[in-house]
Amino acid sequence: MYSSTVVPGLLQTEGYAAGVLGIAARFHSLPTDDIAEAARARMDRSRVIHEVGHRFVFLLEEAVLRYQVGDGDAMAAQLGQLLAVGALPAVSLGIIPMSAPRAQWPEETFHIYDDTLVSVELVSASVNVTQPSEIALYSKTFERLRSMAVYGAAARGLILKAIEALS
């Protein structure tokens, strides 16, 4: 999964999810009275990252760590969650530093599900790509983005800098 805009849903805290869902609801002129319930439902779905037999690779642009979604407490909790999730054995969390030489420009958010499906998030819809040649392009793009990312201590360092910037 690659994101240049927000923390992916599977990694979101409830407060951050409420912020993301609130922004989306207001943009689409939808009611906001069920955001808390929707955020809790997102938390229920995110339990899959703790289940045995799954492997997740997340790539985030460093800017995602800095975009203010929700208040300072929600952002601090979200960044702390990224530190915790990045340590899970079934999760690889890469952060593409803003200072990294670009081998690929930032792209729209997309999820690759093995070699059978790519889901692309657009302003107006989520597009499902199933053509093998198109899936191959997204896989190539993901690998180029992945090559620019930092992992482990370097990724944690970027997250910690984002936490420090909240003060």
N, C-alpha and C positions, 0 to 999 in steps of 0.2 A: 504494500500500500504506500502510495506517495501522496504527500500533501504539501502544497505551497501556501495554504491559506489558514487552516485550522488544525487543531489536534484531532486526530481521527476518533470517531465515535467510540471505538473499542477501548481507547485509552483515556477517555474523558472522565473527569470527576462530575459529580452531580451538579455542583455549582457552575462549572464551566459549561456543561451540557445545557443547563437552563439558560445561560447567556447566549449560546449558539442558537438554541431553539427560539428564544425570544427575538433575536435579530431576524431570523427567518420568518417568524410569524408576523412581525411588524412589516417586513418587506412585502410579504404576500397579502397583507391586510387580513390576516386570520386572527381569530380570538386568541387571547393569551392566558385565559383562565385555566388551561390544562397543561401549562408548561411544566410545572413541578411533577405532575404525573408522568408526562412524556420523558422527562429527565430520569426519573426512577426506572422507567421501562428500559431506557438506554443502558442504565447500570446493570439491569438484569441480563441483558444481552451480552454485556462485556465480560461476563463470567467465563465465556468460552476461552479466553486467553489463559485461563488457569486449568483447563481440561487437558488431560493426557491425550496424546495423539495428534495435536495440532502444532503447527509451526507458523510463526508470524514474522514478517520482515516489514518494518515501518521505516520510511524515509521522510524526514521533515526538513523543510527549508528553515534555517535559523530564524528567519523573520516570524515564523509561526510562534516561536517562544516569546516574541515581543509584542505581538498584536494583543491589545487589551480587550479581552472578551470577559465581561463581568467585572466585578470590583477587584481591588488589590488582593483581598483575602481569597477570592475564587481563583485568581491567577496564581497566587503562591501555592495554594493547594494543588492546582493542576500541574504546576511545574514540579512539585514534590512527587506527585503521582508518576510523572515521567521518569524521575529518578528511580522510583521503586519498580515500575514495570520494566524498565530497561535492564534490570538485574534478573528478571525471570529467565529460566533456562530455555524456554520455548520462544522467547522474543528476542529479535535483533532490532535495536533502535539506532538508526543512523541519523545524524544531523548534518545537513549540508551548510557549512559556514558561509556567511555572507562574503567573506574574504577569499573563498576558494576560487581558483581559476575555473572558469566555466567550460566544461566539455559538452554541456547541454543546458539550454535556457530553462528557467522555471516553466512548468507545464500545469495544466489543469489537474485537479485531484483525480486519481484513478486507483482502482483496486484490481489486482490480477489474481484470479482464482485458478491456480494450477495452469494448465495450458488450454482451458476450455472456455473461459469467460473473462472479459475485462469490463468493469463497470466504471463509466466516466461521469463525473459530476459536473453538470453545466448549470447555468443560472436558471434555466427553464425546465430542466429534466435531468434524469439519470439515463444515460445511454448504455445499453448492453451490447458489447462487441463480441461476436462469436466467430467471425471469419478468421481462419488460421493465419492468413497473411497479415491481417490487422493486429491480431494478438501478438504476432512476432514483432511488429513495430513497437508495441507497448513494452514488450519484454526487453527489446534492445534499448529503448529509452530508459527503462528502469535500471538496467545495468550501467548505463552511462551516468545516470544520476547517482547510483549507488557507489560508483567509483570516486565520486567527489566527496562523499560523506565521511565523517569521522564517527568513531564508535568508542565504547568503553569509557575510559577516563577522559578522553578528549571531548566526547559528547556530554558527559556529566559536567565537565568544565563550562561548556556553553550554557547548559541549563542553569548551573549555579550563578553564572554572570547575569542571566536573565532574572533570576530571583533577586540578586543584589540590586538590579536596576529598578525593582519595584519600590525600594525604600525612598 
